[in-house]
Structure formats: C-alpha cells, structure tokens
C-alpha cells in the first residue's frame, strides 16, 4: 500500500466509487478530480475476490480512522466491515493511533455515561454545574479514612520506578497525578476503596492518557463497567473465579505445562493474580502494554485470558526444565524474562503471538459454573461441619463470610460475573429483558443476603441423601462385578486341567498339520527332480515338440514317476501321517467338544463383567450430572443472581 488514495482507489467497488473518491480526497487533502477511476477489469476482479485482501491490507496497514472511513463509503463496504469484523482486526493488529486511543477506550468502556452520572450527582451536591475536570478535582480533594492516604502514597512510590514518566524530574509530576487519581477513586467508591494492583492499572492509564482526569474516569469506568469492582473490593470476592477460569484454560490449552507445574507443586494462582489485579502491568512493559489494553477494552475479559495463555506459552519451553524454586523465582521476575515476539518483531506479530489462543464465551461460562458448584459445596460442608470434622472452623473462601446473626452472608458477585466489555454488554442487553432473564439480572444487582444455617443444612442433607443412594447403587454394581470376577476366577481354576489338555491338543494338531505340509512339499520336490521326469522332459525336447503345442514339457506319467525310490518313500510317509492324523483327530475332537461349554461359560462371564463395568461408568456419569443439577438448583434457589443466563 503506497498511500491511502492508492489503496482506496484500488479497492472501491464500482457502486461506491464516487463516495470513496470523496473520502479519499478528504483523507489525503487532494481534489477529487485527481483520483483516476480504475479499469473495469480490476474493479471486477476486486469485487469477486477482494474481501479477504481488503480485510488483510486495510486492517493491517491503516488506522482506525481510515477503517471507519472506508466502512462508510458504500453499502458493500459497510456489509463487508460487519461480516469480516474490520474494526476488531484493526484493534488486534495494533493499528490504533495515539490520537485515536482515548476515543476508543472512552467508547468501549462506557466512560461518558459514568462521567455524566457523576457530574450530575456532584453538581447537585455542590450546588454548582461541574464538568468532568471539576468533578475529578472535587473527588480528589475529599477526605479519606485514616491510614488510607499513607497506604496509597507508599504504593505510588513503588509504581513503575524505572519508567521515564515516574522517575527523574518528570516523575514527581506523574506521581502527584497518580496520587490524585487513586484518592479520587477511593472517594468515589468507598465500598471498594484502594487495593494493591489498582496503582499499576491507574499508572498505565496515566502514561498513555497523560491527563489525570482522563485516567480517573477510565479507571472508574473499569471499576463500574468492566467488572473490576469485586476484584478490587475488600476480600477480593471475584478474584478466585477469575483465577479458576484461567487455571482451567491452562489445563485445556497447555496440558504439558499444566502437568509439569502440578508435578512440581507450583500453583498458577500467583501468576494469575498478577495478570488480573494489575491487568498485565506487572508482566509487560508499559510501552507495549497499551496494545494489550486496546484488546482488553475491545474484547473484554476474553483478552485477559487469551493474553495470559499467550504469555505462558511463550515461557513454556523455559518453565518445563525448571524446578519449583526456579519457577517461583522466574515468575516473580516475569517482566524481565518476557519479551513478546522475537527480536525485531513488529507490534502486529507480537500481538498475534499473544492472542493466538481462542477463548469462547461457552468455555468461560462452563468454567464459571464449575467454580460456582465447587464454591457452593465448600460452603455447605463448612455450614454443616461439627467439632472434630476436617471442615470445622476452617476459613471461608474469599467472598463468603459468616453473619453475626447466624448464617452466612452471600453475594451473587462472588459466584458470577460478565465477560463481555461494556460496549458489547450494552448492545446485548439493549432490548427489554423478559421473564427469567430479567429476574436474574435484577437479583444480580441486589446486595448480599443472609442465608440461615438451617436452610444450608437442609440442602446439605438432601445432597448427602443423594450421595448415599448413589453410593448404594454403585456398591451394588461393584458387587456384581466382584461376584462375576470371582465366578470367572473359580471357573478358570476348575477348568485348568481341561484347558491345558485343549491347548496341548491344539498344539499337537498344529504340529502334525505342519509335518504333513512339509511332507507334501518334499513330495512335490521329489517328483520334480525324479530321473524319470527328467528323462521324459529330455525325450520331448529331442522329438522336437511343435512350438504351437506349448512351451512346457509333458509331465511324465504318475505310474512311471512312482518307480522312483525317493518319491515312493515320500508317498508312504504321507499316507502314514494322514492315517495317524485321522486316528488322533478323534481324540482331539473329543477334547475340544468337552472344552466348548466351559469356554462358552468363560466368554459369557467376561461379557457380563465388561457390560456391568460399562453400566457402572455410565451410571456414575449420569449421577454426577444430576448431582450438579441438584447443587445448582439449591444455589440458584438461595442466590438467583448467581444463575448464568444461556448464551
């Protein structure tokens, strides 16, 4: 691509040529008349096979503004842009220009709606019309709880200490900006407050947005719209779910690395915590991190998991040869050890390397449901534990707590979250919700609720009854298998002598058959080498056989060949062997006939055992599915907001 006008001129279909010429002129600052209409043959070729070429070149070599402009030139381009996801390819190719980035993030994160809400709220509180900058100043100036400012200041000085914008003469300015952003965030969201890791996310936003006000509103939108509220909230209630999803994906997509880490007793939790709490700011240098954030704001949490998998995949070859101590040291220095792509690789190649794993919404929902059931069963076990039980008095998982009035405090946000970015979630739920989906969403917005002990105990008793019933049926099937196995073993022992006789008879029969075959081969060889046969062949040649009568010699008469002593010996031995085989076959057949019903019974027992084992496996799988349904039903009965809507 030599320039925007050239590219636009080559790719525009005939129907949209005039519109494309105008767009190209505005992009390049040239008059419309300077563009030349391409030949009909070129236009026809592009119209027939250009979509993939258009997608590859346009989205890989131009900016977001160019892609959007081309998208609006004609109906055909608008259709292709929608079908082939031009904007997505442009974002994931790292082609967002610096001047476009704020607008992309702002729109994808739904910042304007958040800012408008807070400006209206603060304007009412302050009795004065406030814009976004003034609202930010008001929030950053508010008093915070004792010790909170000191905690924030301590972490501010630890944030990107070697980055140019946080070191040297400029460092003081940006540290002050970061402090204001974090203070304003704590004031705006007192229930969330400040959490370690938030400083890295805010600093990364500040580096690329420059203005403290913009960084604050972006961070606030991430808290409220990108599902970070319950990751940064006290007790980090949502963090275990994200870590569980990430670990499940590593197990599926990087099984070799997963087995090695498991064998070395190394937990992925540390790496997953870094990825989620700092949004890769701890693992990737800020200059490249901006492209990761482009992907996150556009794709949502799918980008986090895809990039996390890409990071581990790039380190896999090194990690496979390390012990647990080496792995732990290596992962704590991930930023120093990780270099996306090979030396000299382009931004596009580096992003492609990081995003090479696909993650579907269905997979994330399935992992989320597995997490819910596991967490709910832990809670039931803790609620019903008695002194002396292993679960009695053990700490509850993050996001769950005991109520002072009796029971447990449960929050649906500790069990369920959204994975889509705000812009896509807004489109997904643009239509009015109806029926069950509306109930789920309303319940999810509700606050924590207290569940009495008695209710949890009833659920646990119901589950125990089901498990007892399952265990009883499993034991019954296992008893059938054990009895069959015992009958088979007894029959095997009882029939040992008969089976040995049958094996010997079969072996003896095979030996005699082999001997007979060898004699027949010897007889054929003796006949062919007999002097009588050779004499007959020579006589035929001397008589000058007619060529038309065939090329082979006439065989000597069998009576004449039989006069040869070697042939006579072979015939006698063959007759003797056949006679002996006939006599012994009577004994063999009797043995085989006696063994037949025993072998039939052995085969029937084996078949019954295999059939029962398959029945047991199917039964266990079916009961496990029903058990999951029981667990889920009890959870959603108590906490309707935890239910995952069908995709």
N, C-alpha and C positions, 0 to 999 in steps of 0.2 A: 504494500500500500504506500504510494508515494505522496498522498495528501488526501484530505477529506473530499475535496471536489472530485478528484480522480476516482476515489472509491465509490462515492455516491453516484457518479456518472455511470459506472460500470454495473452497479447492482440494481438500479431502479427499474422496475418493470414498466412497460410502455404506458400502462394506465395511469401511473403516478409520476410521469416524467416532469411535468410542469411544476407540481408541488415539490418534487425532490430538487429541482433546479433552484427554486426559491430558497429552500432550506440550505442547500449547499452554498448559495451565494451569501446568505446571512452568516454561515459559519466561517467562511473564508474571506468575507469582506470584498467580494468581487461582484461584478454585474452579472445578472442572469444571462445576458447575451453572450458572455464569454464562454459559457459551457456549450459543448457540442453534443448533439444527440447521437448516441451510439448506433451502430448499424443494426438492422433488423435481425440479422443472424446472431449477433452477440446477445441482443436482448432475448431472443427466443431460447438460446442455449442457457442463459442465466435463469429464465423463467421456468425451464424444465428441471434443471438440476442444481440450482443455486442455493436452496435453503441451508444446506449444511455448510457450503462455502461461505455464505453470508454470515451465518452464526459464528463460524470459526474466526473469520477475519475481522468482522465488525466488532465482536465482543472481546477479541483478544488484543486488538491494536488501537482501539479508540476509547474515549472516556464515557462515563455515564451520560453526560450531556449529549454527546454525539449519538449514543444508542437511543436515547429517548427522542431525539430529534428525528432520527431515521424511522423510528417506530410510528411517528405521527404523519409521515409523508403521504401515505396512501393506505387503503383498506388492506391491501395484500401484505404490506409490511406490518401493519397492526396485527393481522392474523398470525403471521409467522412469529412475531415477537411474543405473542401469547402462547403459541403452540410449542416453541423451542426455548422459551424462557430466556430471552436475551438479557434482561436485567440481572437475573441470577448468575448467568455465565460471566457477565461483566464484573459483578461484585467478586465472584470467586476466582477471577483471573487477576485480581489485584489492580484493576484499572480505574479505581476511584481517585480522581484528582484531589489534591489538598483542599481546593476551594469548594469541592462538592461534598466533602466528607461530613461536615457539620449538618448539611441539609439531609443527607442520607440517614445519619444516626438520629437526627431530630424526628424525622418522619417515621422511621422503623420502630423507634422506642416509644412513640406517642408522647413526646415531651411537651408539645404545645398544649395538649389537653390538661396535663398535670400542672404546667405553669399557669395556665388560665385559671384553673381551680384555686391554686394557692394565691394568686394575685387578687382574685375576688375576695377570698377569705381574709387575707391580711389587710386589704383595703377597708373592709368592714371593721376589722379590729382596730386599725389605726385611724379610722375616720378620715382617710385621705386616699385618693386614687394612686395606686402604686403600679409601676411596670415591673418587668422581671428582674432588672438590676436592683431596683429599690427594695423589692420583696426579699431578694437574696441578702442585701445588707441588713434588713430588719432581722431576719432569722439568724444571721451570723453574729449579731450583737446580743442576742438573748443569753441570759444566764443559764448555766448547766449545773447539774448536781455536783456536789463536792467530789473532787478527785478525778472527774471526767476530763477536764481540760488538761490536767497534768498527764493523764494516760495518753491523750491524743498527741500532745506535744512530744512525748517520749517516742512515740511511733513515727511521727513526722520526720524526726531527725534520722531515723533508720531507713527511710524510704528512698530507694534509688540513690544512694550516697555518691555513686561514681558517675551518674548521668550529668551531662553538662548543665542542664537546667536546674539541677538540685545540688550543684557544687559550685565553688568559686563565687564570684561577685553576684552572678545571677541566681545562685542557689538560695540566698536569703529571701529574694522576692518570691520565688516559687514556693518555698517552704511556708511563707506567710499566706500565700494564696491557698495552699493545701490545708493549712490550719483553719482558715475561714470556711472552706468547703466542708470539712468534717464537723466543725462546730455548728454550722447551719443545718447539716444533715441530722445531727443529734437533737437539735431543737425542733426540727420539723417532724421527726419520727422518734419521739421519746420512748415508745414501746420497743423500738429496735435499738436505739442508742448508737454506740460505737462498738465495732467488732474488729479485731485484728484481721487484716486482709482487705478491709474496706479502704485502708490508706493506699494500698497498691493500686486498686482499681481507680480511685479518685485521682491518684498521681498520673496514671496512664492517660486518663481522660484529659487532665490538665495539660500534659505535654503536647497533645495534638489539637486541643481546642484553644489553648492559651488563656482565654478569659475564665476567671474563677466562677463567674456567674453561669456561663455555659456548662462548665464541668459539674457544678452543683445540680443544675436542673437535669442533666443527663443521669447523674448518679441517683437522684430522687426518682426519676422515671424507671431506672433499673430496679430500684427497691420496690416500687409500687406496681410496675407492669411487667418486668422481666423475671418475676418470681424469685427475687433475692431477699425479700422481706424475712421469710422464715429460714433463710440460710444465715443471715446476719443477726437474727433475733437472739436474745439470751437463751442458752441451751441449744442453739443451732438445730432446731427441730427437724428441718428439712434436709440437712446435710447428710444424714445416714441414708436417705432414699437415693440421693444423687450418687453417693459412693457405691451403694448396692447396684445401681444401674450400670455404673462404669465397670465395676468388677465383673458383672455378668457379661458385658460386651467383650471384655478382655478374654474371658473364658471361652466365648464363642469364636472370636476372630483371631486371637493369638494363643491357641491352645498350648503350643510348645512352651512359650514364655510363661504362661499361667502355671503349667505343671512344674516348671523349674522353680518359680517363686514359691509355689506351695511346698515343694520338696525342701526348699531352704528355709521354710517357715517365715517368709517375708510377706507382710501384709501390704496390699496396694493402697491401704487407707491413707498413708502419708502422702503418696503422690497424688491421689485423688483429692485430698483436702487442699493441697497446694493449687491444683488446677481449678477447683470450684471456688474456693474462698478468695483467691487473687485473680481469677479469670486469666490464668497463664502468665500473669505479670511476674511471678516468681520463677518461671521456667523459660520464658522467651524475652529477648531483649526488646525494649520499648520501641525501637525503630521498626522492627518487623511486627511487633505486637499490634500495631494499628491495623494491619491487614487481617489479623485474626479477629479483631473487634468488628471490622466490616462484616465478616462472615457471621459473627455471633448476632449482631443486630438484625441481620437479614434472615438467618436460618433459625435463630433461637437456640435452645439447648441441644439440638442435634449437632450444631457446630462444636460445642464443648466436647461432646463425646467423640466425634469424628477426629478432632484435632488431638485429643488425649490419646486415642488409639494410634494416630499417626506419629505422635511423639514416642510412644513406647515401641512402635515398630522400627523407628529409626535407631533406637538404642538396643534393640533385641539382641543383635549379634554380640554386643559387648556384655550385656547382662547375663547371657547364657553361660558365660565362662567364669562368673563371679560367685563367691561365697556370700553368705548373708551379711557379714561385716562389710565386705566390699560393695555389695549392692546398696546397703544403707548409706555408706559414705558417698557413693556415686549419685544416688537420688537426691541427697541433700545439696549437691553441687550441680543440679540438673542444668541450670542456665549456663554454667561454664562448659558442661560436656555436650550440650545440644547445639548443633548448628544445622538449621533446616536446609536440606538440599546439599548438593556437592559444592565444592569451592567454585565460585563464579557463576552459580546457577541463578537464573532470573527469579524475580518475585513470583511470576506465574508458575514456574517449575516448583518452587518451594511450597507454594500453596497447594499445588496439585499433589505433592508428596504428602502433605499433612492431611489433606481431605480425601485420600484415596479410599478410605473405608466408608461404605454406605450404612446409614442407620435409619431404620424405618420407624414410623410412629407406632406401628403394631408391636414391634420388638420392645420399645420403651414401655408401652402400656402393659405388656406381658410381664416384664421385669418389675414394673411398679406393683402389679397385682401380687406377684410372688413376695415382694417386700411387705406388702400390707398383711398378707396371711401369716408370714413369719413373725412380724411385729405383734400382731393381734394374739397369736398363740403364746408368745412370751408373756404378754400382759395377763392372759388367762391363767397361765401357770403361776405367775407371781401372786395373783389375787387369791388363788386357792392353796398356796403353799402354807404348810404348817411348820412349827418348830421341829427341826431335825431334817426337813426336806432340803435338798440342794438349792432350791429356788427361794427359800425363806430368807427375807431380808436383803436379797441381792439388789443392787441399784437398778432402777428402771432405765430403759433405753432413752436416748435424747428425744424430747418432745412429749414424754409422758411423765406425769407426776401424781403423787398421792394427795388427795384432798384432806384438809383438816377436819372436815365434817363427815368424813367416811366415804370411801370410794376412790375413784381415780378421775383426774381431770384429763379429758381427751380433746384434742384439736384435730379437725379434719386435715389441716395443713401439714400435720406431721405424718399423714398417710398418703396424701395425694397432692399432685401439682400439675401444672400445664407445661408442655414442652415447646409450644409454638411461640414465636415472637409476638409482641403486642399488635403489630400491624396485621398479621395473619389471624390472630385470635379475634381481632375486631371484625375482620371480614367473615370469619367463621360464625360468629355469634351476632351478626348484623340483623338477621331475621329474628322475630319474636320467638322466644322459647316456649315450647308447649309440653304439657304433660310431665312425664318423668324427668326429662332433661332440665326443665325449669325448676323442679323440686330439688334436683341435685345441686344446681348452681346456687340456688337460694340457701341451701343447707351449708354449702361450702363457704359462703360469705358469712355465715353465723359464727359467733365466737366459740371458745372452748366450752365444753359442757361436762358436768359431773355425772359419772356412771356409778351407781351404788354397787357395793360388794356383792349383794345378793343376786343382782342381775348377772354379774360376771360369773358367779359360782354356778348359777343355773346353766349358763352357756357351757361352762367347762364340764359340768355333769353330763350334759347332752352329748358333748364331744367324747367324754370318757365312755359313755354307754355305747356309742357308735364304735369306738375303738375296741371295746370288749367284744362286741358282736363280730367285728371284723376278725379279731384275733381268734375267736372260737371257730369261725368258718375256715380260717387259714390253717389252724391246727387240725381240723377235720380232714382237709385235703392233704396236709402233710402226713397225717396218719395213714391215709390211703396209699400215698406214695411209699411210706416206710413199710407197710404191710406187703405191698406188691414187690418191693425190693427184697423183703425177707423171703417171700414165696419163690421169687426168682433165684435167690441165693441157695435156698434149700433144694430146689429142683436141679440147680446146677451141680450141687454136691451129689445128690442122689443119682444123677444120670452120668456121673463122671466116667464110670467103667464103660457104659454103653456108648458114650460119646467118643471115648478113646478107641473102642472097637470099630466104630463107624469111621473114625479118622484113619485108623490103620487099614481098614478095608478099602477106603477110597485111595489111600496112598499106594496100597498093593495093586489095586486095579489100574491105577495110572502107570505104575512101573511096568506091568505086563503089557499094557497098550503101547507104551514106548518101545518095549522089546519087540513086539510084533511089528511095529512100524520100521524098526531098524532091520529086521529080517527081510521085510518086503523091499526095503531099499537095497539090501545086499543081493536079493534075488534078481532085481531089475539090473543091477550092475553085472551080475554073473551072466545073465542072458546076453547082455550087450557085448561082453568080452569073450563069449564062448567061441572056441575054434570052429565049430560047426557053422555058427552065424557068420564068422569072418570068411569061411570058405565059400559060403553061399553068396556073400557080397562080392567076392573076387570073381566067381563064375559069372555073375551077372555083368560085371564090367567087361570080362573077356568076350562074352557073347555079343557085346555092343548093343546095349539096350537102346531102342529108338528114343531120341530126345523128346519126342512128343508124348511119350508114355510116362513122363515124370522123371525128376532128377534123383529121387531116392532109390535105394536098392530094395529089392523084395525081401521081406523078412523070411528067415528060414523056418520051415515047418516046426511046430512046437514038439512034435514027436522026435524029430531029429535033434533039436536042441536038448531035449531031456536026456539024451545019451551022454551028455557032459556030466562028469562026476561032481563038479562044484555046484552046478545047478541042481543036481539030484539031491545033494546034501541040504541045500537051502530049502528045497521043497519039503523034504522030510521034517526039517526043524520047524518050518512054518506050520505044517499040519499038526505036529506035536504040540506046539504052543497054542494053536487055536483050540485043540482038544482040552488042554489044561485050563485055558481061559473059560471055556464053556462049563467045565466042572466046577471051577471056583466061583463063577458068576452066580451059581445057585446060593452059595454061602454068602456072597456079598449082598445079593438082593434080600436075603433073609435079615441080614444085619440092618440094611437101610430101611426095610419095612418096619422093623422093630423100633428104629430111631425116629421115624416120621412123626408119630403122635407126640413124642417128647419134644421134638424140635418145634412142632406147631404150638405146643403149650408155652414154650420159651418165647417164641415170637409174639404170642398173644400177651404175655406178661410184660414184655418190653414195650409193646404198643400201648398197653394200658398205662404204664408208667409215664411214657412220653406225653400221652394225651392228658393225664392228670396234671403233669408239670406245666403244660401249656395252659390248662384251665386255671391253675393256681396263679400263673403270671398274669393272665387276663383279668382274673378276679381282683388281684391286688391293684392293678392299674385302674380298674373301674371303681373300686372302693376309694382309691386315692382321689379320683376326680370328684366323687360325691362328697368326700371329706372336705375338699377345698370349697365346694359349694356351700356346705354347712358353715364352715368358718366365715366365708364371705357373707353369707346371709346374716349371721349373728353380728358381724362387724357393721354391715350397712343398716341393720335394724337399729343399732345404737348410734351410729355415725353416718347418716345418709350422705353427707357431703364427701365422704371418702370414696363413694362409688365412682368408677371410671366410666364415663359415657362411651358408648360404642362409637368407633370412628365413622 
